[in-house]
Amino acid sequence: MLRFRGEHPSHAVTSLDTAGGLDLVHRGTEGESADHQKGDPHEQLDDGETPETVEDVALRRRIDLTFPAHPADPSPSSRPSDPARARSSARGYSLHRFTRILRIMGQPLYLRGLAYTVGDGVPLTEIEDGDLEQVQIYTKLGLRFFRKSPLGLGELCNRSVGETMRSSGVDPAEVGAVLLATTVNSIHAVGLDYPEVAQILGDHGLGDAKLYGVTLSKCSNLSAALELGSSLLRANEYSQVLVIVGDKCARDRDRFMDSCESILSDGAMSFVLSRTEGPYELKYLATSSDLSHLSKTFGVLEFVDNSVKNLGKLWRAIPPDHPRERMEKVFWGNYNMLIQRNLMRELGVKKETFYLDNLARMGHVFSCDALINLSDYAASTPVPAGTSFTCLTVGYFRWGCFVLQKT
């Protein structure tokens, strides 16, 4: 049953109840309570946690001077000088912010066969066509290596999918849908041609599965794919959905992110979202979008600061049955330490809660970071059943938050 409440789109709350047990809620930011906008008064930082240091302030100034103002991700069709973009702004479109919360009810969903493939480690100082000043700033902010692969994106995805199908034990004939979540419309990433996609499906016996592209959320494509995959499992007779996430840079000079967030790396990650029990249960999923970003130009750090605030809102919206203070780790993008400390302050958690081991050695593998980091953490640390993790994703106009629990 579909129910609408509210007189204005930005205030609308939409609930969708389905036979499969989904509860989808859209909330406009103007409709948030004053208490929610201010945050939880009990979430104040303890003395000495992660205050903004004098060094952080100096680094922010240096970034402002080194990196120009830009659209959040200046793809060829969204640069400020683009006539199409100018026309779009001139029309005065009314684009509203909304939050979509997906509560997993009824039959649980699981992640199975989590696998990834990345390129070889290359010292940041050896990057081709690298700007010395930018390299110095990235190094100062904790970045040391990036991953560069001679393989094409299709082969990176193919290898990851092969490991997922092998380790998950899922019969390819049971996979009802394949969600391909790679970035499009960006100067930073190459795309996949249809023959490459066909090769991936054919090599692993997935030719009968329905194929979906989940591409516009950039480094938040993972949360978008989880949303779609969960809905497909509930609404159809699928028992397994394969999710493929991956991206690759064509040129080294495109690896520098626009707000100095991180250095981009080549890689792919995949898993099966399943009704059959697996290593991790998907307990909660929520996303937030601000479509005004489609035509907005940001200052150097404005985009980052805005994303941190949106992630904070999603974090505080995690329901009480998944206590935030009991989360073993927070996994998200391998962004520089200035941003890491900023998000720690926003979430009200200590440095030990964040997984930072891959920051220096991996760089930012687009939308793959959160689950690559979970995979590496679980490979090096015993994880008892019942342990909960929060994963966060940041995209062009979209932010995601989901909770996984070890089975």
C-alpha positions in Angstrom: 0.0 0.0 0.0 1.4 3.4 -1.0 0.6 6.4 1.3 1.6 10.0 0.8 1.5 12.6 3.5 2.4 16.3 3.3 1.4 19.1 0.9 4.8 20.0 -0.6 7.3 17.6 -2.2 10.1 18.7 0.1 8.0 17.9 3.1 6.6 14.6 1.8 6.8 11.4 3.7 6.2 8.3 1.6 5.7 4.9 3.1 5.6 1.7 0.9 4.5 -1.5 2.5 5.0 -4.6 0.4 4.2 -8.3 0.9 7.9 -8.9 1.1 8.2 -6.8 4.2 9.9 -3.6 3.0 9.3 -0.3 4.8 10.6 2.6 2.6 10.4 6.0 4.1 11.2 9.3 2.3 11.8 12.3 4.5 12.4 15.9 3.3 15.0 17.7 5.4 12.6 20.6 6.0 10.4 18.0 7.8 13.1 16.9 10.2 12.6 17.7 13.9 14.6 20.4 15.5 16.2 17.8 17.8 17.3 15.7 14.8 18.8 18.7 13.0 20.8 19.6 16.1 22.0 16.0 16.7 22.0 14.0 19.8 23.1 16.1 22.8 24.6 12.9 24.4 26.9 12.5 21.4 29.4 15.2 22.4 33.0 14.4 22.0 35.0 13.4 25.1 38.0 15.5 25.9 41.0 14.7 23.7 39.1 12.7 21.0 39.5 14.3 17.6 39.5 18.1 18.0 40.4 20.2 15.0 44.1 21.0 15.4 46.2 24.0 14.3 47.8 21.7 11.7 44.3 20.8 10.4 43.4 24.5 9.9 46.7 25.1 8.2 46.2 22.1 5.8 42.7 23.4 5.0 44.2 26.7 4.0 46.9 25.1 1.9 44.2 23.0 0.1 42.1 26.0 -0.6 45.1 27.7 -2.2 46.2 24.7 -4.3 42.9 23.3 -5.6 40.5 25.5 -7.6 36.7 25.7 -6.9 34.9 23.1 -9.0 31.7 21.1 -9.5 31.6 18.2 -7.1 32.9 15.9 -9.9 33.5 17.9 -13.1 32.4 15.6 -15.8 32.5 17.0 -19.3 28.7 17.8 -19.2 28.7 19.5 -15.8 31.6 22.0 -15.9 30.5 25.6 -15.1 31.3 26.8 -18.6 29.2 24.1 -20.3 26.2 25.8 -22.1 23.9 22.8 -21.3 24.7 23.3 -17.6 24.1 27.0 -17.8 20.7 26.4 -19.4 19.8 23.9 -16.7 20.6 26.5 -14.0 18.7 29.2 -15.8 15.5 27.2 -15.9 15.4 27.3 -12.1 14.6 23.7 -11.5 13.3 23.0 -8.0 15.4 20.1 -6.7 14.7 18.8 -3.2 16.7 16.8 -0.7 15.3 13.5 0.5 16.2 10.6 2.7 15.2 7.0 1.9 15.4 4.5 4.7 15.1 0.8 3.9 14.3 -1.3 6.9 15.0 -5.0 6.4 12.0 -6.9 7.7 10.7 -10.4 7.3 13.2 -12.8 5.6 16.7 -11.5 6.2 19.2 -10.8 3.4 22.9 -11.7 3.4 26.2 -10.9 1.7 28.0 -13.9 0.3 31.2 -14.4 -1.6 32.7 -10.9 -0.9 35.8 -10.6 -3.1 37.9 -7.9 -4.7 40.7 -7.3 -7.2 43.0 -4.2 -7.2 46.0 -3.1 -9.2 49.6 -3.1 -8.0 50.8 -0.6 -5.4 52.6 2.4 -6.8 54.2 5.1 -4.6 52.4 8.4 -4.9 55.7 10.1 -5.6 56.0 8.1 -8.8 52.6 9.1 -10.3 52.9 10.2 -13.9 52.2 13.9 -14.7 51.8 14.5 -10.9 51.8 18.1 -9.6 54.5 18.3 -6.9 52.5 20.6 -4.7 49.5 18.3 -4.8 51.6 15.2 -4.2 53.1 16.9 -1.1 49.7 17.8 0.3 48.3 14.2 -0.3 51.4 12.8 1.4 51.0 15.1 4.4 47.4 13.9 4.7 48.4 10.3 5.0 48.3 9.0 1.5 51.4 7.0 0.3 50.4 4.5 -2.5 47.7 4.1 -5.1 46.7 1.0 -7.1 47.3 0.9 -10.8 46.4 -2.1 -13.0 47.5 -2.9 -16.6 44.2 -4.8 -16.8 41.1 -3.2 -18.3 38.1 -2.6 -16.1 36.3 -5.5 -17.7 39.0 -8.0 -16.7 39.2 -6.5 -13.1 35.5 -7.1 -12.7 35.7 -10.5 -14.3 38.4 -11.7 -11.9 36.4 -10.4 -8.9 33.2 -12.1 -10.1 35.0 -15.4 -10.6 36.2 -15.4 -7.0 32.7 -14.4 -5.7 31.0 -17.2 -7.6 33.6 -19.7 -6.4 33.6 -18.7 -2.7 29.9 -18.1 -2.4 28.9 -21.6 -3.7 26.0 -20.0 -5.5 24.8 -21.8 -8.6 24.9 -19.3 -11.5 21.5 -20.5 -12.6 20.1 -19.2 -9.3 21.3 -15.6 -9.9 18.2 -13.8 -11.1 19.8 -10.4 -11.6 23.2 -8.8 -12.0 23.7 -5.2 -10.9 26.7 -3.5 -12.6 27.7 -0.5 -10.5 30.5 1.3 -12.3 30.9 5.1 -12.7 29.8 6.9 -15.8 29.8 10.6 -16.8 33.1 11.4 -15.1 36.6 12.5 -16.3 38.0 10.3 -13.6 36.9 6.9 -14.7 36.7 4.7 -17.8 33.5 2.9 -18.7 32.7 -0.7 -19.8 31.7 -1.6 -23.3 28.9 -4.0 -24.0 31.2 -6.7 -25.2 33.1 -6.5 -22.0 29.9 -6.9 -20.0 28.8 -9.8 -22.1 32.2 -11.5 -21.5 31.8 -11.2 -17.7 28.3 -12.8 -17.9 29.3 -15.4 -20.3 32.4 -16.5 -18.5 30.5 -17.3 -15.3 27.3 -18.8 -16.7 25.2 -15.7 -16.0 23.6 -15.2 -19.4 20.1 -15.8 -18.2 20.2 -13.2 -15.4 18.6 -9.8 -15.9 21.2 -7.0 -16.2 20.8 -3.6 -14.5 23.2 -0.6 -14.5 23.6 1.4 -11.3 25.9 4.2 -12.3 24.9 7.8 -11.5 25.8 7.8 -7.8 29.6 7.6 -8.4 31.4 6.6 -5.2 28.0 5.8 -3.6 27.0 3.3 -6.3 27.5 0.6 -3.7 24.6 1.8 -1.5 22.4 2.4 -4.6 23.1 -1.2 -5.7 22.2 -2.5 -2.3 18.9 -0.6 -2.4 18.0 -1.9 -5.8 19.2 -5.4 -5.0 17.2 -5.6 -1.8 14.1 -4.4 -3.6 14.5 -6.9 -6.4 14.9 -9.8 -4.0 11.7 -8.8 -2.1 9.5 -7.9 -5.2 10.5 -10.8 -7.4 11.1 -14.5 -7.1 14.9 -14.1 -7.2 16.9 -15.8 -4.5 20.3 -14.4 -5.5 21.4 -11.0 -6.9 25.1 -10.5 -8.0 26.5 -7.0 -7.4 29.6 -5.9 -9.3 31.3 -2.6 -8.3 34.5 -1.3 -10.0 36.3 1.6 -11.7 39.6 2.4 -13.3 41.4 5.6 -14.3 42.6 6.1 -17.8 45.3 8.6 -16.9 47.3 9.2 -13.8 46.6 12.9 -13.8 42.9 12.0 -13.4 43.6 10.2 -10.1 43.8 13.5 -8.1 40.3 14.0 -6.6 38.9 17.5 -7.0 38.7 18.5 -3.3 41.9 16.6 -2.4 39.8 13.9 -0.8 42.2 11.1 -1.9 44.1 9.5 -4.8 42.0 7.2 -7.0 42.9 3.6 -7.6 41.9 0.8 -10.0 39.9 -2.1 -8.7 36.7 -4.1 -8.6 34.6 -5.7 -5.9 31.7 -8.1 -6.0 29.3 -10.2 -3.8 26.0 -12.0 -3.9 23.1 -10.4 -2.1 21.1 -13.5 -1.1 18.1 -14.8 0.8 20.3 -17.8 1.8 22.4 -17.3 4.9 26.0 -16.0 4.4 28.8 -14.5 6.4 27.1 -11.1 6.8 23.5 -10.1 7.3 22.3 -6.8 6.0 20.5 -5.3 9.0 19.8 -1.7 8.0 20.2 0.5 4.9 19.5 4.2 4.4 20.5 6.7 1.7 20.2 10.5 1.4 20.2 12.5 -1.8 20.4 16.2 -2.6 19.6 16.7 -6.3 20.6 20.4 -6.2 24.1 19.0 -6.5 23.4 18.1 -10.1 23.8 21.8 -11.1 25.9 23.2 -8.2 29.5 24.4 -8.0 31.4 23.9 -4.8 34.3 25.5 -3.1 37.3 23.3 -2.5 36.3 21.9 0.8 32.6 22.8 0.8 31.7 19.5 -0.9 33.6 17.5 1.7 32.1 19.4 4.6 28.6 19.0 3.2 29.1 15.2 2.8 30.3 14.8 6.3 27.2 16.5 7.6 24.9 14.3 5.5 26.7 11.2 6.8 26.3 12.4 10.3 22.5 12.6 9.8 22.4 9.0 8.5 24.5 7.8 11.3 22.2 9.4 13.9 19.2 7.8 12.2 20.4 4.2 12.8 17.7 2.7 14.9 18.2 1.9 18.6 18.1 -1.9 18.0 21.5 -1.4 16.3 23.3 0.7 19.0 25.9 2.9 17.5 28.2 2.7 20.5 28.4 -1.1 20.0 29.6 -0.9 16.4 32.9 -2.7 16.1 34.2 -0.5 13.2 33.1 2.2 10.8 34.2 1.4 7.2 34.0 4.0 4.5 36.1 5.8 1.9 39.9 5.9 2.1 39.9 9.7 2.2 42.7 11.8 3.7 43.2 12.2 7.4 41.8 15.7 7.5 38.5 14.3 6.3 38.7 11.3 8.6 39.1 13.5 11.6 36.3 15.7 10.4 33.9 12.7 10.2 35.1 11.3 13.6 34.0 14.6 15.2 30.7 14.6 13.3 29.9 11.0 14.4 31.3 11.5 17.9 33.6 8.5 17.9 37.2 7.9 18.6 39.9 7.2 16.0 40.0 3.5 17.0 36.5 3.0 15.6 37.6 3.9 12.1 39.4 1.4 9.9 42.4 3.3 8.5 44.9 0.6 7.6 44.2 0.9 3.8 44.4 4.6 3.6 48.2 4.7 3.0 48.5 1.5 1.0 45.3 1.5 -1.1 44.1 4.9 -1.9 40.4 5.4 -2.9 39.0 2.5 -5.0 35.9 4.5 -5.9 32.8 2.8 -4.5 34.7 -0.3 -3.4 36.4 1.0 -0.3 33.9 0.2 2.5 33.6 -3.5 1.7 37.3 -3.9 0.7 38.1 -2.5 4.1 35.7 -4.9 5.8 37.2 -7.8 3.9 40.7 -6.9 4.9 39.7 -6.3 8.6 38.0 -9.7 8.8 41.0 -11.4 7.2 43.3 -10.0 9.9 41.1 -10.0 13.0 38.8 -12.6 14.5 35.2 -11.4 14.1 32.8 -13.2 16.5 29.2 -13.9 15.5 26.9 -11.0 16.3 29.6 -8.3 15.7 28.1 -5.2 13.9 29.7 -2.8 11.5 28.6 0.4 9.9 29.5 1.2 6.3 29.2 4.7 4.8 29.4 5.8 1.2 29.8 9.3 -0.4 28.8 10.1 -3.9 28.1 13.1 -6.2 24.6 13.8 -4.8 24.0 10.7 -2.7 25.2 9.4 0.6 24.6 5.9 2.1 24.7 4.1 5.4 24.2 0.4 6.0 24.8 -2.0 9.0 26.1 -5.5 8.6 26.2 -8.1 11.3 28.5 -11.2 11.3 26.5 -14.4 11.4 
